[in-house]
Amino acid sequence: MDSFSAPSSDSSQFSANEFRDQLKTQLAQAYAEEFLETLRVKCFDKCITKPGSSLSGSESSCISRCMERYIEATSIVSGALFKTPH
């Protein structure tokens, strides 16, 4: 087979599957990074009124609740978007 011949279907399929899997991994990582950054910014803006060297008890509680709510809401929306029809 010369360099201009089409590869066999087995090797091209394997390459396509590898590419798809790598793309899925990279997209998942990018989504996770964006999710965490959004979570950090939203909860920080909402909960930290006077930035300092440490968090007050109320700031810590607020951040914890904010994160839990944001994660729960994201989970509900994601579940609805990616639900497979029966």
Phi and psi restraints in degrees (value plus and minus 20) as a CYANA .aco file:
   2 ASP   PHI    -108.4   -68.4
   2 ASP   PSI     156.1   196.1
   3 SER   PHI     -90.1   -50.1
   3 SER   PSI     -33.0     7.0
   4 PHE   PHI    -117.5   -77.5
   4 PHE   PSI     -25.1    14.9
   5 SER   PHI     -96.0   -56.0
   5 SER   PSI     129.8   169.8
   6 ALA   PHI     -90.5   -50.5
   6 ALA   PSI     119.7   159.7
   7 PRO   PHI     -87.9   -47.9
   7 PRO   PSI     138.7   178.7
   8 SER   PHI     -82.9   -42.9
   8 SER   PSI     135.4   175.4
   9 SER   PHI     -83.8   -43.8
   9 SER   PSI     -51.0   -11.0
  10 ASP   PHI     -84.6   -44.6
  10 ASP   PSI     -66.9   -26.9
  11 SER   PHI     -91.1   -51.1
  11 SER   PSI     -55.7   -15.7
  12 SER   PHI     -90.5   -50.5
  12 SER   PSI     -55.9   -15.9
  13 GLN   PHI     -86.0   -46.0
  13 GLN   PSI     -61.9   -21.9
  14 PHE   PHI     -82.0   -42.0
  14 PHE   PSI     -63.5   -23.5
  15 SER   PHI     -84.3   -44.3
  15 SER   PSI     -60.0   -20.0
  16 ALA   PHI     -85.0   -45.0
  16 ALA   PSI     -60.6   -20.6
  17 ASN   PHI     -86.1   -46.1
  17 ASN   PSI     -62.3   -22.3
  18 GLU   PHI     -80.6   -40.6
  18 GLU   PSI     -64.9   -24.9
  19 PHE   PHI     -81.0   -41.0
  19 PHE   PSI     -66.1   -26.1
  20 ARG   PHI     -80.2   -40.2
  20 ARG   PSI     -65.1   -25.1
  21 ASP   PHI     -84.4   -44.4
  21 ASP   PSI     -61.7   -21.7
  22 GLN   PHI     -85.1   -45.1
  22 GLN   PSI     -61.4   -21.4
  23 LEU   PHI     -83.5   -43.5
  23 LEU   PSI     -63.4   -23.4
  24 LYS   PHI     -78.8   -38.8
  24 LYS   PSI     -63.9   -23.9
  25 THR   PHI     -82.9   -42.9
  25 THR   PSI     -65.3   -25.3
  26 GLN   PHI     -86.6   -46.6
  26 GLN   PSI     -59.8   -19.8
  27 LEU   PHI     -85.6   -45.6
  27 LEU   PSI     -60.5   -20.5
  28 ALA   PHI     -83.1   -43.1
  28 ALA   PSI     -61.9   -21.9
  29 GLN   PHI     -85.2   -45.2
  29 GLN   PSI     -63.8   -23.8
  30 ALA   PHI     -83.5   -43.5
  30 ALA   PSI     -61.0   -21.0
  31 TYR   PHI     -83.5   -43.5
  31 TYR   PSI     -63.8   -23.8
  32 ALA   PHI     -83.0   -43.0
  32 ALA   PSI     -62.7   -22.7
  33 GLU   PHI     -83.9   -43.9
  33 GLU   PSI     -63.6   -23.6
  34 GLU   PHI     -85.9   -45.9
  34 GLU   PSI     -60.9   -20.9
  35 PHE   PHI     -79.7   -39.7
  35 PHE   PSI     -68.1   -28.1
  36 LEU   PHI     -85.5   -45.5
  36 LEU   PSI     -58.6   -18.6
  37 GLU   PHI     -85.9   -45.9
  37 GLU   PSI     -63.5   -23.5
  38 THR   PHI     -82.1   -42.1
  38 THR   PSI     -64.1   -24.1
  39 LEU   PHI     -80.1   -40.1
  39 LEU   PSI     -66.0   -26.0
  40 ARG   PHI     -81.5   -41.5
  40 ARG   PSI     -67.7   -27.7
  41 VAL   PHI     -85.6   -45.6
  41 VAL   PSI     -69.0   -29.0
  42 LYS   PHI     -81.7   -41.7
  42 LYS   PSI     -67.2   -27.2
  43 CYS   PHI     -91.4   -51.4
  43 CYS   PSI     -56.2   -16.2
  44 PHE   PHI     -83.6   -43.6
  44 PHE   PSI     -68.7   -28.7
  45 ASP   PHI     -81.2   -41.2
  45 ASP   PSI     -56.3   -16.3
  46 LYS   PHI     -97.5   -57.5
  46 LYS   PSI     -57.9   -17.9
  47 CYS   PHI    -123.3   -83.3
  47 CYS   PSI     -46.3    -6.3
  48 ILE   PHI    -117.9   -77.9
  48 ILE   PSI      84.7   124.7
  49 THR   PHI    -110.3   -70.3
  49 THR   PSI     -53.0   -13.0
  50 LYS   PHI    -154.0  -114.0
  50 LYS   PSI      70.3   110.3
  51 PRO   PHI     -76.3   -36.3
  51 PRO   PSI     117.5   157.5
  52 GLY   PHI    -170.5  -130.5
  52 GLY   PSI    -182.9  -142.9
  53 SER   PHI     -99.5   -59.5
  53 SER   PSI     -35.1     4.9
  54 SER   PHI    -170.3  -130.3
  54 SER   PSI     145.2   185.2
  55 LEU   PHI    -110.3   -70.3
  55 LEU   PSI     123.0   163.0
  56 SER   PHI     -97.1   -57.1
  56 SER   PSI     148.1   188.1
  57 GLY   PHI     -80.6   -40.6
  57 GLY   PSI     -61.9   -21.9
  58 SER   PHI     -89.2   -49.2
  58 SER   PSI     -56.3   -16.3
  59 GLU   PHI     -85.2   -45.2
  59 GLU   PSI     -62.7   -22.7
  60 SER   PHI     -82.5   -42.5
  60 SER   PSI     -64.1   -24.1
  61 SER   PHI     -83.9   -43.9
  61 SER   PSI     -62.3   -22.3
  62 CYS   PHI     -81.6   -41.6
  62 CYS   PSI     -66.1   -26.1
  63 ILE   PHI     -81.9   -41.9
  63 ILE   PSI     -63.5   -23.5
  64 SER   PHI     -80.6   -40.6
  64 SER   PSI     -67.8   -27.8
  65 ARG   PHI     -84.2   -44.2
  65 ARG   PSI     -62.6   -22.6
  66 CYS   PHI     -79.8   -39.8
  66 CYS   PSI     -66.9   -26.9
  67 MET   PHI     -82.6   -42.6
  67 MET   PSI     -65.3   -25.3
  68 GLU   PHI     -80.5   -40.5
  68 GLU   PSI     -64.2   -24.2
  69 ARG   PHI     -86.5   -46.5
  69 ARG   PSI     -62.5   -22.5
  70 TYR   PHI     -84.6   -44.6
  70 TYR   PSI     -63.5   -23.5
  71 ILE   PHI     -84.5   -44.5
  71 ILE   PSI     -62.8   -22.8
  72 GLU   PHI     -83.5   -43.5
  72 GLU   PSI     -65.6   -25.6
  73 ALA   PHI     -82.8   -42.8
  73 ALA   PSI     -62.6   -22.6
  74 THR   PHI     -83.1   -43.1
  74 THR   PSI     -59.8   -19.8
  75 SER   PHI     -83.2   -43.2
  75 SER   PSI     -62.8   -22.8
  76 ILE   PHI     -84.9   -44.9
  76 ILE   PSI     -66.5   -26.5
  77 VAL   PHI     -84.2   -44.2
  77 VAL   PSI     -65.2   -25.2
  78 SER   PHI     -81.3   -41.3
  78 SER   PSI     -62.3   -22.3
  79 GLY   PHI     -80.8   -40.8
  79 GLY   PSI     -60.7   -20.7
  80 ALA   PHI     -89.8   -49.8
  80 ALA   PSI     -58.8   -18.8
  81 LEU   PHI     -90.0   -50.0
  81 LEU   PSI     -57.6   -17.6
  82 PHE   PHI    -123.8   -83.8
  82 PHE   PSI      -8.4    31.6
  83 LYS   PHI     -86.8   -46.8
  83 LYS   PSI     110.3   150.3
  84 THR   PHI    -104.5   -64.5
  84 THR   PSI     111.9   151.9
  85 PRO   PHI     -89.5   -49.5
  85 PRO   PSI     128.2   168.2
